[in-house]
């Protein structure tokens, strides 16, 4: 099992940047695929980005590709989401997720991940 805690959310103007962090407990962080999802009020949770256990593979939603970067520091038990060129439509609660075994075909769905953080709010003003 792993416990996840997001941080780094806040209020930023359009075009600005934020870096989210997700700190994981335990000594087995490198056994987990990690992902970021987001959910805006009245909308379903949607995939943002994912990263493999070693960090060697990443995948992004089309809506954030080129603007967001997911990375991980396994020595620090932390995954990051660097968000640049933020847009008002990026406003949402952002959640990190983890699972030790993720099928590529469903890696962009919330069902692929068993462990979730509490979320951190990102608000982008126009």
C-alpha positions as CSV (number, residue, x, y, z in Angstrom):
1,X,0.0,0.0,0.0
2,X,1.0,3.6,-0.5
3,X,-0.3,6.9,0.9
4,X,-0.3,9.9,-1.4
5,X,-0.3,13.6,-0.6
6,X,-0.6,16.3,-3.2
7,X,0.7,19.9,-2.7
8,X,1.5,22.9,-4.8
9,X,-1.9,24.0,-6.0
10,X,-3.0,27.6,-5.9
11,X,-4.3,30.6,-7.8
12,X,-2.4,31.7,-10.9
13,X,-3.2,34.0,-13.8
14,X,-3.5,32.6,-17.3
15,X,-0.1,32.0,-18.9
16,X,1.5,31.4,-15.5
17,X,3.0,28.2,-14.1
18,X,2.6,25.9,-11.1
19,X,4.4,22.8,-10.0
20,X,2.4,20.1,-8.2
21,X,4.0,17.5,-6.0
22,X,2.7,14.2,-4.9
23,X,4.6,12.7,-2.0
24,X,4.2,9.0,-1.4
25,X,4.8,7.0,1.8
26,X,6.7,3.8,2.1
27,X,9.8,2.3,0.6
28,X,8.3,0.8,-2.5
29,X,7.5,4.0,-4.5
30,X,9.4,2.7,-7.5
31,X,7.0,-0.2,-7.7
32,X,4.2,2.1,-8.7
33,X,3.1,3.6,-11.9
34,X,1.9,7.2,-11.2
35,X,-0.6,9.5,-12.9
36,X,-2.3,12.8,-12.5
37,X,-6.0,13.3,-13.0
38,X,-8.1,16.4,-12.6
39,X,-11.8,17.1,-12.0
40,X,-13.6,20.4,-12.4
41,X,-16.9,21.2,-10.8
42,X,-19.8,19.4,-12.5
43,X,-17.4,17.4,-14.7
44,X,-16.1,13.9,-14.6
45,X,-12.5,13.2,-13.6
46,X,-10.2,13.3,-16.6
47,X,-6.7,12.0,-17.3
48,X,-3.8,14.5,-17.4
49,X,-0.5,12.6,-17.4
50,X,1.1,9.3,-16.4
51,X,4.6,8.1,-15.8
52,X,6.1,4.6,-15.6
53,X,7.8,3.1,-12.5
54,X,11.3,4.1,-13.6
55,X,10.2,7.4,-15.2
56,X,11.3,6.1,-18.6
57,X,7.8,6.4,-20.2
58,X,5.4,9.3,-20.0
59,X,2.0,9.9,-21.6
60,X,-0.1,13.1,-21.7
61,X,-3.6,14.1,-22.5
62,X,-3.8,16.0,-25.7
63,X,-5.2,19.0,-23.9
64,X,-2.0,19.5,-21.9
65,X,0.7,18.1,-24.2
66,X,3.5,20.6,-24.7
67,X,2.4,22.6,-21.6
68,X,2.6,20.0,-18.8
69,X,5.5,17.8,-17.8
70,X,5.2,14.8,-15.4
71,X,8.4,13.6,-13.7
72,X,9.4,11.6,-10.7
73,X,12.2,11.4,-8.2
74,X,12.1,7.9,-6.8
75,X,14.8,8.8,-4.2
76,X,12.4,11.4,-2.8
77,X,9.3,9.2,-3.3
78,X,7.7,12.1,-5.2
79,X,6.0,12.6,-8.5
80,X,5.7,16.1,-10.0
81,X,3.5,17.9,-12.5
82,X,5.1,21.0,-14.0
83,X,2.3,23.1,-15.5
84,X,3.2,25.9,-17.8
85,X,1.2,28.2,-20.0
86,X,-1.8,27.6,-17.8
87,X,-5.3,28.3,-19.2
88,X,-8.6,28.9,-17.4
89,X,-9.8,25.6,-18.6
90,X,-7.0,23.9,-16.5
91,X,-8.9,25.0,-13.4
92,X,-9.7,21.8,-11.4
93,X,-8.9,19.7,-8.4
94,X,-5.8,17.7,-9.3
95,X,-5.3,14.2,-7.9
96,X,-2.3,11.9,-8.1
97,X,-2.9,8.2,-8.4
98,X,-0.8,5.1,-8.1
99,X,-0.9,1.5,-9.0
100,X,1.7,-1.3,-9.1
101,X,0.4,-2.7,-12.3
102,X,-1.3,-0.7,-15.1
103,X,-2.3,-2.0,-18.5
104,X,-1.3,0.5,-21.2
105,X,-4.7,0.2,-22.8
106,X,-6.5,1.6,-19.7
107,X,-3.7,3.8,-18.3
108,X,-5.6,6.9,-19.0
109,X,-8.7,5.8,-17.0
110,X,-9.2,6.2,-13.3
111,X,-10.1,2.6,-13.0
112,X,-6.5,1.7,-13.7
113,X,-5.3,3.1,-10.4
114,X,-6.1,1.8,-6.9
115,X,-4.5,4.5,-4.8
116,X,-5.4,8.2,-4.8
117,X,-4.4,11.4,-3.0
118,X,-6.8,13.9,-1.5
119,X,-6.3,16.4,-4.3
120,X,-5.0,20.0,-4.6
121,X,-6.9,22.8,-6.1
122,X,-5.6,24.7,-9.2
123,X,-7.4,27.8,-10.2
124,X,-6.4,29.8,-13.3
125,X,-7.8,33.2,-13.7
126,X,-8.3,34.9,-17.1
